[in-house]
Amino acid sequence: MIQVAIMGHGVVGSGVAKILTTHKKKLYSAIGEEVYIKKILDLREFPDSPLADRFTKDFDEILNDVEIRVVAEVMGGIHPAYDYTKLLLKAGKSVVTSNKELVATHGAELLAIAKEQNANYLFEASVGGGIPILRPISQCLVANNVHEIAGILNGTTNFILTKMIDDGMEFDSALKLAQQLGFAERNPAADVEGHDACRKICILASLASGRHVYPDNIHTEGITEITLSDVKYASSFNSVIKLIGDVKFLENGKLDIFVAPMIINRKSQLANIDNEFNGIMVRGDCTDDVVFYGKGAGSMPTASAVTADVIDCCKHLKARKYLFWADSNNENVLPYDESRTAVYLRLSSPDKDKAKDEVRELFGETTLLSVPNEPESEFAVVTGEFTVGEIKEKLGALKSADVLSCIRIGNL
């Protein structure tokens, strides 16, 4: 019998407890031993739970119990999860988590402690919820030189954009619907401003590059400025708008990494991933494009990934898995102004002909977009490829038009 503990009994933690208790035969067949939940840490009372006698409010009961070998941290946030995880790893216990904020912020440090103590720190659920992605990158695709990882990494924003694209809903109405259906939090800032996707692409970039990428230094945009006009112009370009986390692994060792709305062609495999679903594309030199698709959040999908990590740790109690990246000071990240892209521009001018001529002078050849019933003073173009810094300079020099929208064009 292998004894484990769960820290947190919320949406994900309760799902982990459910799987560990209802899938006993399945899990036993995977490792040849019973996995027994000895303790569940939570400040709340759960008197009606079949595991009511195993709840505790005292973290030390888990830390000091030598029989508990693996702990699932599903508390969320940085504190106290960070301090608890450090103490558990230093005590030689393996820890698994779905906590993307913690992994993105302190992953290098916690992996180093796990290595020192011959323990494991696993976090498959931190990026794609129930979508397997970290194991495939670190194991199945290890023979590839990965050139790029790009994905729809946040179900809330993808649901909102889908409603704007398919149903013509304004952003505010689509967000309200997402909240009513439970796809968005009451405070949706982490989702709609891109921070959630940023943490996830940082974890993917860290794993693939072997060096930690910190979210605080990554250019991050959300979808709050996307309008129905932008959606319609994108459609006229046979494209859709998606919030994309993207990292390109450049030949000079730098990472071109960012989170931003992108206009991607409808032929892209990512263009047809809708509603609350996530999709992650990995471009390797041997496999070409491989896409991982599924629900990126929710109780049971995320709990499934957490439980799989628990079982993996149970299999490797005496031999740690190799999952590691070194610390860094983000010197491996390309300055965002040096990132190259084409852009869609939506502009407003009292003299459209003059403004179009000036845009062509600044950007060279452009593609003019049009939609039915567009405002008399408005027009939209797609430019060629420039660095972000060059685009900023050109837009700063533009005198005859106001810039209403500027969105990257994705080659995905």
C-alpha positions as CSV (number, residue, x, y, z in Angstrom):
1,M,0.0,0.0,0.0
2,I,1.3,3.5,-0.9
3,Q,-0.1,6.3,1.2
4,V,-0.8,9.7,-0.3
5,A,-2.2,13.0,0.8
6,I,-4.2,15.7,-1.0
7,M,-3.9,19.4,-0.2
8,G,-7.1,21.2,-1.2
9,H,-10.6,19.8,-1.6
10,G,-12.0,22.2,-4.1
11,V,-13.0,21.5,-7.7
12,V,-9.8,19.7,-8.6
13,G,-8.9,18.2,-5.2
14,S,-12.4,16.6,-4.8
15,G,-12.0,15.1,-8.3
16,V,-8.6,13.6,-7.4
17,A,-10.1,12.1,-4.3
18,K,-13.0,10.7,-6.3
19,I,-10.8,9.1,-8.9
20,L,-8.5,7.6,-6.3
21,T,-11.4,6.0,-4.5
22,T,-13.6,4.9,-7.4
23,H,-10.9,3.7,-9.8
24,K,-9.0,1.5,-7.3
25,K,-8.8,-1.6,-9.5
26,K,-7.7,0.3,-12.5
27,L,-5.0,2.1,-10.5
28,Y,-3.9,-1.1,-8.7
29,S,-3.4,-2.8,-12.1
30,A,-1.1,0.1,-13.2
31,I,1.3,-0.2,-10.3
32,G,0.6,-3.4,-8.5
33,E,-0.2,-1.7,-5.2
34,E,-3.1,0.0,-3.6
35,V,-3.0,3.8,-3.4
36,Y,-4.6,5.0,-0.1
37,I,-5.6,8.5,0.7
38,K,-4.4,9.0,4.3
39,K,-4.9,12.8,4.7
40,I,-6.8,15.6,3.0
41,L,-5.8,19.1,4.0
42,D,-8.6,21.8,3.9
43,L,-9.7,24.5,6.2
44,R,-13.4,23.6,5.6
45,E,-15.5,20.8,7.1
46,F,-16.8,18.0,5.0
47,P,-18.9,15.9,7.4
48,D,-20.9,14.2,4.6
49,S,-17.8,13.0,2.7
50,P,-17.1,9.3,2.8
51,L,-13.5,10.4,3.6
52,A,-14.6,12.7,6.4
53,D,-12.3,11.0,8.9
54,R,-9.2,11.7,6.9
55,F,-9.6,15.5,6.7
56,T,-7.2,17.7,8.6
57,K,-6.5,21.4,9.0
58,D,-2.9,20.9,10.2
59,F,-0.3,20.7,7.4
60,D,2.2,19.2,9.8
61,E,0.2,16.0,10.0
62,I,1.1,15.5,6.4
63,L,4.7,16.8,6.5
64,N,5.7,14.7,9.5
65,D,3.9,11.5,8.5
66,V,6.7,9.3,7.2
67,E,4.1,6.9,5.7
68,I,2.8,9.6,3.3
69,R,5.1,9.3,0.2
70,V,3.3,11.4,-2.4
71,V,1.3,14.6,-2.0
72,A,-1.1,16.2,-4.5
73,E,-1.1,20.0,-4.2
74,V,-4.3,21.4,-5.7
75,M,-4.7,24.5,-3.5
76,G,-3.9,27.0,-6.2
77,G,-2.1,30.3,-5.8
78,I,1.4,31.0,-4.5
79,H,0.9,31.0,-0.7
80,P,0.9,28.8,1.2
81,A,1.3,26.3,-1.7
82,Y,4.9,27.4,-2.3
83,D,6.0,27.1,1.3
84,Y,4.2,23.8,1.8
85,T,5.7,22.3,-1.5
86,K,9.2,23.3,-0.5
87,L,8.9,21.7,2.9
88,L,7.4,18.5,1.5
89,L,10.1,18.1,-1.2
90,K,12.9,18.8,1.4
91,A,11.4,16.0,3.5
92,G,11.8,13.7,0.5
93,K,8.2,13.4,-0.4
94,S,7.1,13.7,-4.1
95,V,4.7,16.4,-5.0
96,V,2.3,16.7,-7.9
97,T,0.3,19.8,-8.8
98,S,-2.1,21.5,-11.2
99,N,-0.9,24.9,-9.9
100,K,0.3,26.7,-13.0
101,E,1.0,30.0,-11.2
102,L,3.4,28.2,-8.8
103,V,5.2,26.2,-11.5
104,A,5.6,29.2,-13.8
105,T,7.0,31.3,-10.9
106,H,9.0,28.8,-8.8
107,G,9.4,25.8,-11.0
108,A,13.2,25.9,-11.4
109,E,13.7,26.2,-7.6
110,L,11.2,23.4,-6.8
111,L,12.7,21.0,-9.4
112,A,16.1,21.6,-8.0
113,I,15.0,20.7,-4.5
114,A,13.3,17.6,-5.8
115,K,16.5,16.6,-7.6
116,E,18.6,17.1,-4.4
117,Q,16.2,14.9,-2.4
118,N,15.7,12.2,-5.1
119,A,12.0,13.0,-5.2
120,N,9.7,14.0,-8.0
121,Y,7.9,17.2,-8.7
122,L,5.3,16.6,-11.5
123,F,2.8,19.1,-13.0
124,E,1.2,17.6,-16.1
125,A,-2.2,19.3,-15.2
126,S,-0.7,22.8,-14.9
127,V,-0.8,23.5,-18.7
128,G,-3.5,21.6,-20.5
129,G,-5.8,20.3,-17.7
130,G,-6.7,16.9,-19.0
131,I,-4.7,17.2,-22.2
132,P,-1.4,15.3,-22.1
133,I,1.3,17.7,-23.2
134,L,4.3,17.8,-20.9
135,R,5.0,14.0,-21.1
136,P,4.7,14.0,-24.9
137,I,7.2,16.9,-25.1
138,S,9.7,15.4,-22.6
139,Q,9.3,11.8,-23.7
140,C,7.5,11.1,-27.0
141,L,8.9,14.0,-28.9
142,V,12.4,13.9,-27.4
143,A,14.0,12.9,-30.7
144,N,12.7,16.1,-32.3
145,N,14.3,19.5,-32.4
146,V,11.2,21.5,-31.4
147,H,11.0,24.7,-33.5
148,E,7.8,26.2,-32.1
149,I,5.0,25.6,-29.6
150,A,1.8,27.6,-30.1
151,G,-1.6,27.1,-28.6
152,I,-5.0,28.1,-27.4
153,L,-4.2,27.8,-23.8
154,N,-7.2,29.3,-22.1
155,G,-10.8,28.0,-22.4
156,T,-12.5,31.1,-21.1
157,T,-11.1,33.4,-23.8
158,N,-11.6,30.8,-26.5
159,F,-15.3,30.5,-25.5
160,I,-15.7,34.3,-25.6
161,L,-14.0,34.6,-29.0
162,T,-16.1,31.7,-30.4
163,K,-19.3,33.5,-29.4
164,M,-18.1,36.6,-31.0
165,I,-17.2,34.8,-34.2
166,D,-20.1,32.4,-34.5
167,D,-22.9,34.3,-32.8
168,G,-21.9,37.9,-33.4
169,M,-21.9,38.6,-29.7
170,E,-20.1,41.7,-28.3
171,F,-17.3,41.0,-25.9
172,D,-19.1,42.1,-22.8
173,S,-22.1,39.9,-23.6
174,A,-19.9,36.9,-24.4
175,L,-18.0,37.3,-21.1
176,K,-21.3,37.5,-19.1
177,L,-22.5,34.3,-20.8
178,A,-19.1,32.6,-20.0
179,Q,-19.6,33.6,-16.3
180,Q,-23.1,32.3,-16.2
181,L,-22.0,28.9,-17.6
182,G,-19.1,28.6,-15.2
183,F,-16.4,29.1,-17.9
184,A,-15.2,32.4,-16.4
185,E,-14.6,33.5,-12.9
186,R,-16.4,36.4,-11.3
187,N,-13.1,38.3,-11.7
188,P,-12.0,37.2,-15.1
189,A,-8.8,39.3,-15.3
190,A,-6.3,36.4,-15.3
191,D,-8.1,34.9,-18.3
192,V,-9.2,37.8,-20.5
193,E,-5.9,39.8,-19.9
194,G,-3.8,36.8,-20.9
195,H,-2.0,36.0,-17.7
196,D,-3.3,32.4,-17.5
197,A,-2.1,31.7,-21.0
198,C,1.2,33.4,-20.2
199,R,2.0,31.1,-17.3
200,K,1.2,28.1,-19.4
201,I,3.4,29.0,-22.4
202,C,6.2,29.8,-20.0
203,I,6.0,26.3,-18.5
204,L,6.0,24.8,-22.0
205,A,9.0,27.0,-23.1
206,S,10.9,26.1,-19.9
207,L,10.4,22.4,-20.4
208,A,11.3,22.5,-24.1
209,S,14.3,24.8,-23.7
210,G,15.7,23.5,-20.4
211,R,15.8,26.9,-18.9
212,H,13.2,28.7,-16.8
213,V,11.2,31.4,-18.5
214,Y,9.5,33.8,-16.0
215,P,6.1,35.2,-16.8
216,D,6.8,38.7,-15.5
217,N,9.1,39.4,-18.5
218,I,6.9,38.1,-21.3
219,H,4.9,40.3,-23.5
220,T,1.2,39.6,-22.7
221,E,-1.9,40.9,-24.3
222,G,-5.5,39.8,-23.7
223,I,-8.7,40.0,-25.7
224,T,-10.5,42.9,-24.0
225,E,-9.8,45.2,-26.9
226,I,-11.1,42.8,-29.6
227,T,-14.3,44.1,-31.3
228,L,-16.9,42.6,-33.6
229,S,-15.4,44.8,-36.3
230,D,-12.1,43.1,-35.9
231,V,-13.8,39.7,-36.1
232,K,-15.6,40.6,-39.3
233,Y,-12.5,42.0,-41.0
234,A,-10.7,38.8,-40.0
235,S,-13.5,36.7,-41.5
236,S,-13.1,38.6,-44.8
237,F,-9.5,37.5,-44.8
238,N,-10.6,33.9,-44.4
239,S,-9.3,33.9,-40.8
240,V,-10.4,33.9,-37.2
241,I,-9.0,35.6,-34.1
242,K,-7.7,33.4,-31.3
243,L,-5.7,34.2,-28.2
244,I,-2.4,32.4,-28.7
245,G,0.5,31.6,-26.5
246,D,3.5,31.2,-28.8
247,V,7.2,30.4,-28.4
248,K,9.7,30.0,-31.3
249,F,13.1,28.5,-30.6
250,L,15.5,30.6,-32.6
251,E,18.8,29.4,-34.0
252,N,20.7,31.9,-31.9
253,G,19.3,30.2,-28.7
254,K,16.8,33.0,-28.0
255,L,13.1,32.4,-27.4
256,D,10.6,34.5,-29.3
257,I,7.8,34.2,-26.8
258,F,4.6,36.1,-26.2
259,V,0.8,35.9,-25.6
260,A,-1.4,37.9,-27.9
261,P,-4.5,37.8,-30.0
262,M,-3.6,36.5,-33.5
263,I,-5.5,36.3,-36.8
264,I,-5.0,32.8,-38.1
265,N,-6.2,31.3,-41.4
266,R,-9.2,29.0,-41.2
267,K,-7.1,26.2,-42.7
268,S,-4.9,26.2,-39.5
269,Q,-5.6,23.3,-37.2
270,L,-5.9,25.8,-34.3
271,A,-8.6,27.9,-36.1
272,N,-11.3,25.2,-35.6
273,I,-10.8,24.7,-31.9
274,D,-13.8,26.4,-30.4
275,N,-15.7,27.1,-27.2
276,E,-13.9,26.1,-24.0
277,F,-11.6,23.6,-25.7
278,N,-7.8,24.1,-25.8
279,G,-5.4,23.1,-28.5
280,I,-1.6,23.0,-28.5
281,M,0.6,22.7,-31.6
282,V,4.1,21.4,-31.3
283,R,6.3,21.8,-34.4
284,G,9.2,19.4,-34.6
285,D,11.8,18.7,-37.3
286,C,10.9,15.0,-37.5
287,T,7.1,15.0,-36.8
288,D,6.2,18.4,-38.3
289,D,3.0,19.7,-36.7
290,V,1.4,17.7,-33.8
291,V,-1.7,19.0,-32.2
292,F,-3.0,18.1,-28.7
293,Y,-6.7,18.9,-28.2
294,G,-9.2,18.6,-25.4
295,K,-10.7,20.3,-22.4
296,G,-8.1,22.4,-20.7
297,A,-9.9,22.8,-17.4
298,G,-12.7,21.4,-15.2
299,S,-12.8,19.1,-12.2
300,M,-12.5,15.6,-13.8
301,P,-10.2,16.4,-16.8
302,T,-7.7,18.2,-14.5
303,A,-8.1,15.6,-11.7
304,S,-7.3,12.9,-14.3
305,A,-4.0,14.5,-15.1
306,V,-3.2,15.1,-11.4
307,T,-4.0,11.5,-10.6
308,A,-1.8,10.2,-13.4
309,D,1.1,12.2,-11.9
310,V,0.3,10.6,-8.5
311,I,0.5,7.2,-10.0
312,D,3.7,8.1,-11.9
313,C,5.3,9.2,-8.6
314,C,4.1,5.9,-6.9
315,K,5.9,4.0,-9.7
316,H,9.1,6.0,-9.2
317,L,9.5,6.1,-5.4
318,K,13.0,4.9,-5.6
319,A,14.0,6.2,-9.0
320,R,13.2,9.8,-9.9
321,K,11.9,10.7,-13.3
322,Y,14.0,13.0,-15.3
323,L,11.9,16.2,-15.5
324,F,14.1,19.3,-15.0
325,W,15.0,22.7,-16.2
326,A,17.7,25.1,-14.9
327,D,17.1,28.6,-13.5
328,S,17.7,31.7,-15.7
329,N,17.5,35.4,-15.6
330,N,15.5,35.5,-18.9
331,E,18.5,36.5,-20.9
332,N,17.4,33.7,-23.3
333,V,14.2,35.7,-24.1
334,L,14.2,37.8,-27.3
335,P,13.1,41.4,-26.6
336,Y,9.5,41.7,-27.9
337,D,10.4,44.6,-30.1
338,E,12.6,42.3,-32.1
339,S,9.8,39.7,-32.7
340,R,8.8,39.7,-36.4
341,T,5.3,39.6,-37.6
342,A,2.8,40.9,-40.1
343,V,-0.1,42.8,-38.6
344,Y,-3.8,43.6,-39.3
345,L,-4.5,47.3,-38.8
346,R,-8.0,48.8,-38.5
347,L,-7.8,52.6,-39.0
348,S,-10.0,55.6,-38.9
349,S,-9.5,58.8,-41.0
350,P,-11.6,61.6,-42.4
351,D,-9.6,61.2,-45.6
352,K,-9.4,57.5,-46.3
353,D,-7.6,57.9,-49.7
354,K,-4.9,60.0,-48.1
355,A,-4.6,57.6,-45.2
356,K,-4.3,54.6,-47.5
357,D,-1.5,56.3,-49.5
358,E,0.4,57.1,-46.3
359,V,0.0,53.5,-45.0
360,R,1.4,52.2,-48.3
361,E,4.4,54.7,-48.0
362,L,5.1,53.5,-44.5
363,F,4.5,49.8,-44.9
364,G,5.0,49.1,-48.6
365,E,2.6,46.7,-50.2
366,T,-0.5,45.9,-48.1
367,T,-3.7,43.9,-48.5
368,L,-6.8,46.0,-48.2
369,L,-9.7,44.3,-46.4
370,S,-13.4,45.2,-46.7
371,V,-16.6,44.2,-45.0
372,P,-20.3,45.0,-45.8
373,N,-21.5,48.3,-44.3
374,E,-18.1,49.3,-42.9
375,P,-18.1,52.8,-41.4
376,E,-17.4,55.5,-44.0
377,S,-14.3,56.7,-42.2
378,E,-12.9,53.2,-41.4
379,F,-10.6,50.8,-43.4
380,A,-8.4,47.8,-42.6
381,V,-5.2,46.4,-44.1
382,V,-2.8,43.5,-43.6
383,T,0.9,44.5,-43.8
384,G,4.0,42.6,-44.7
385,E,6.4,41.3,-42.0
386,F,8.4,43.7,-39.8
387,T,9.8,43.7,-36.3
388,V,7.4,44.9,-33.6
389,G,9.7,47.8,-33.0
390,E,9.5,48.8,-36.7
391,I,5.7,48.6,-36.6
392,K,5.6,50.8,-33.6
393,E,7.8,53.4,-35.3
394,K,5.7,53.3,-38.5
395,L,2.5,53.7,-36.5
396,G,4.0,56.5,-34.5
397,A,4.8,58.3,-37.8
398,L,1.3,57.9,-39.2
399,K,-0.3,61.3,-39.4
400,S,-3.5,61.0,-41.4
401,A,-5.3,58.1,-39.5
402,D,-6.0,56.9,-36.0
403,V,-5.1,53.3,-35.2
404,L,-8.2,51.5,-33.8
405,S,-6.7,47.9,-33.8
406,C,-3.4,46.3,-34.3
407,I,-3.3,42.5,-34.3
408,R,-0.6,40.0,-35.2
409,I,-1.1,37.7,-38.2
410,G,-0.2,34.1,-37.2
411,N,1.5,31.6,-39.5
412,L,0.0,28.6,-37.8
